[in-house]
Structures are given as C-alpha cells and as structure tokens.
Amino acid sequence: MSMKTAEYRGMSDEQLDLTLRDEVKNLFHLRFQSATERLETPSEINKAKRVVARIKTIQRERQLAAAKGAAKEAVGNG
C-alpha cells in the first residue's frame, strides 16, 4: 500500500489531510502493538513514520508556496 511521493503530490489538500490522519492513526496502532509485543514486523513503524513525514513535508511545501505567492502579490499591488 505504499504510495510514491508523486502520488501524494497529486492529492488535494483535503485528501492529504485525510491520509495524514489515517497514517497517524495507523502509527498509533503499530506503537500500541509494539508495546504489547504483538507486532510482527517492527519495520512497519519506521515505514509509517516516513509516510507521515513525507505528507507533512508536502503540506509545508504547499504552505510556503502559498505564502510566497501571497507575498509576490502584495509587492505587486503595493
């Protein structure tokens, strides 16, 4: 079920938010399983962390691009 970065970039902001929530919930469950010693593949925790970081990075890039666009627009109008 691992997606490529390009697939995340193709998502809308709302889709990214929902995916991020799902991944954070998944990470919580993985950590809970790990604490109760029922986790079969410990590498799943690292994979989930990477996905969360990837999504947050894309959201931050979009946030910075929007701020940069707004700053350019403000300079152009002023």
N, C-alpha and C positions, 0 to 999 in steps of 0.2 A: 504494500500500500504506500510505499514511499514515493513521494512526488518530487519532480525536479524543480529547481528554483524558477525556471521559466514558467512552469505551470502555476506557481504561486503568484508570480508577477502578472499573469493573465487574469487573475481574480480581481473582483471588485473589492472595495474597502469593506463592505458588509460581509462578503464571503470570507475575506481574510480574518475578520473579527470572529466569525463563527468557527472557522478552522482553528484559530488560536485557542478559543475556549475549549474545543474538543481535545486538542493536544495537551492543554494544561490539565484537563480532567484525566486524560489517559496517563499522563506523567504522575499525577497523584495516585492513581490506582496501582501503577507499577511500583511506586515507592512503598505503598502500603503492602503490596505482595512481598516486596523485598524485606520489609521489616518483619513480616510474619513467616519468612523463609519459604514462601511458596512460589517464588519467581523462578521460572525455568531458564530463561535467558537473560542474564544481567545486562547484556549489551543493549537490550531494549531501552533501558533508562537513558543511556547516552544518546541513542538514536532520537528518542523523544525530546531530549534537551536540545539537540541540534535543530530539530524541526521548529521548536518554539523560538529558538534564537534566529533562525532563518526568517520566520514570519515577522518577528519583531524588527529585524533589520530592514525588511522590505517596507514595513509600515513607517519606520523612521525615515527612510529614503524619500518616501512619498510626502511625508510631513515637511521635510527640508525643501523638497522641490516646490511644494505649495507656498512655503514661506518665501522662497527665493522669487517665485513668480509674483507674489504679492508685493515684495519689496521693489521689484523692477517696475511694476505697475504704478506704485506710489511715486517713484522717482520720475517716471514718465509723465505723470499728471501734475507734478509739482513744479 
